[in-house]
Amino acid sequence: MSIAEVLSHVKRIEGVDGYILLDGQGKVIACNDDMKAPETFSKMVYACGRSLSSVGKKYFKYASFSRAHNQDILIFPVGNYYLGVVKQAGIRNFKTARAVREFLNVLAGKRT
Amino acid sequence: MILFCEDCGEKNDLDPAAFAGGKAVFRCSVCDYPNAYSISSYEKECPSHKLTDFLDAIQPSSGIIGAFFYHEEQGVIEQKMPQLLTRNDIDTLGSGLARSYAEGQSSCRDLTKMAVVISDKYFSVFKLSTHLYVIVIAAGPGLPDKILELISILEKEGM
């Protein structure tokens, strides 16, 4: 499965409004075409993802950032990569996070 | 009043009356280090009884594993965490979570809460003031309304 195919699946997960995938150096590998300010979003995903990976080591599963006036953000470690997700309003963070993690787990299973 | 030694980080329980001038001067009861630092802003920001009241109030809630207050300059200032964790463990955890929150906030000014799942534990991080955070660890997602109300009160008081 190509990266483009993987990310097209992520976009279809319930509650996902946008996504960005970064490599271990913070370089943007892919993001949805209509994402506003991907540079700002990528900096946050990379900084927080790296920092939380340092705290939680291999046990870090995901983080959610709740916002007062904008859509919430989820960050997932994916091997040496980081996946940032912009979540739709009206859906609980953990529900979308669980769906994304289930998809990533299936993907990891397919690769091994 | 509890103050931490700048050298070894150990708690020292001291009489607040001795700090009338806003400066704490004391020898650490553990390592004998001669501490001397300003406490006026610290004490104003963190009246310890409110923090312990909060910890006492939330601990009986089902699914709550522990909680602590982390100050960016002072480290862990109050905590009720599982005993298997050392003060250094909790300090390291608080430091990493506070740094991540600050990084998130630098991009998202309207950040209200960060939740991190490590292993199967849910760490909810709230920023109460410029340097002070409260971190609540639970076995599942979401916190009881009672705890959210108490955190909201702390936030409004600008702790």
Interface residues (C-beta under 8 A of the other chain):
Chain A: T40 F41 K43 M44 A47 C48 S51 L52 S54 V55 G56 Y59 F60 K61 Y62 A63 S64 F65 S66 R67 A68 H69 N70 I73 R92 N93 F94 A97
Chain B: T92 L93 G96 L97 R99 S100 E103 G104 S106 S107 C108 D110 L111 T112 K113 M114 A115 V116 V117 I118 S119 P141 G142
